[in-house]
Amino acid sequence: MNIGEIAKRTGLSSKAIRMYEEKGLITAPSRSEGDYRVYGDVQLQELNLIARAKLAGFSLLECGEFVQLARDPNRKSAEVKAHAQDKLNEVNQKIAALTQIKHQLEQWVSRCPGDEGSGCPIIDDLTRTDVTST
């Protein structure tokens, strides 16, 4: 299959596919007599893995690690699970941080009258000289 076909099947752009190849994330496709890339099932599986892992929040480096694990017939599922667990821990930390931000914003919005006056508790809080959180 050509790059357009594999792009359609994976939902990735041709540009992204070429970049993944350049970075060595996927197995190099064979070449036709006209020197066009010819993609097969191996590249399709690797590109689907990358696309789905990216949707789950994995970085390109982490996607590459998954591709390497997928290629390794001696991999242990514990290795794969450890990568997923690390990402889950990272996501939970981000959620906790975002929850704190949300709480702060909710406090500001509830305290600010949002009227035509110049007094604004949000600006007052942001310009305080003490650094304790509200």
N, C-alpha and C positions, 0 to 999 in steps of 0.2 A: 504494500500500500504506500502511496505517496504521502508527503507531509500534510497536504490538505485533508486527505482522508483520515489520517491518524489524529489530526487536530480536531476534526469533527467528532470522532469517536471518543476522544478523551476530554473534550471541552477546553483544551488548552490552545493557546495561539501558536502559530507556526514559529513566531519569534521566540516564545518561551521554550518550545521544543528544541530549537537550534541551540539556545543558551544551555539547556540541560545537557545536550550532547557535548557542547564545548567544555563544560565544567566536568565532564566525565560522570555525570549522575546516571546516565542511561548507557546501555550497551550501544556501541556505535552501529548504526544501520549499515547494511551492505549498500553497494553502489551499482547502479545500472550501467550499461555500456555508455550511455550519455552522461555518466557521472552524477546522476540524480540519486538522492537517498531513497532506499527501499526499506520500509519498516515492516517488521514482522510481529509475531505474537509476543516475543520477548520484550520488545520496546513498548508494545501496547500495554503489557502488564506493568512494566516499570513506570510508564507515564501515568497510568491509572493510579498506581500506588502513590506517586508524587502528588497528583491532583487531589486525591482524597486525604492524604496526610496534611497537605497545605490547608484544606478546608477545616481540618481538625485543629489547626493552629500551630502545626509544626513548621519550623524554619526550613529553609532550603538545605542547610547543613544537616539538620535532623532528618529531612526527607532522604538525603543521600545515605545516611546511616541505615535507614529502613530498607533502602534498595540493596545495600550491601548485605543486610541480614536476610533479605528475601532471596538473594543469590546463593547464600551459604547453606548447603544441604545439612551441615552439622550444627546449625544454629540451635540455640535452646530457647524455648518459648519464654523462659525467665528473662532472657536478655530483651526480648521484644516488650514484655510486660514492664520491665524496669524503665524503658524509654517512655512508655505510655504513662506509667505512674509518675515519673518526673514531670511530664507535661501537665498531668492532672494537678500535681502539687503547685506548679507554677500558676495554673489557671485559678486555683483556689486562693492563692496569695493575691493575684490581681483582683479577684472578686472582693476580697476583704478590703483592699485598698480603695476600690471603687465604691464600696459600701460606705466607707468613712467619708469619701468625697461627697457622695449623695446625701449623707446625713448633714454635713456642713452646709451644703447648698440648700437643703430643705429648711434648716434653721434660718439662714439668711433671708430666703424668700418669705418665710412666715413672719419675720420681724420687720421687714421693709414695707412701709405703707404704699410704695409705688405710686405716689400722688405727684402733684405739681410742685411740692415743696423741695427745698434743696437738702434738707436733712435726710441722710441715708445711713441706716445702721450697717449696711453692707460695706460702704466706704469707710465708715467709722471703725468697723472691725478689721478691715484690711490695712488700715493705717495706724493701728495701735502700736505702741512701742514695746509692750510686753509680748512675748511670743507664746503665751499659753493658749491652747485652743479653746474655743467656746463650746 
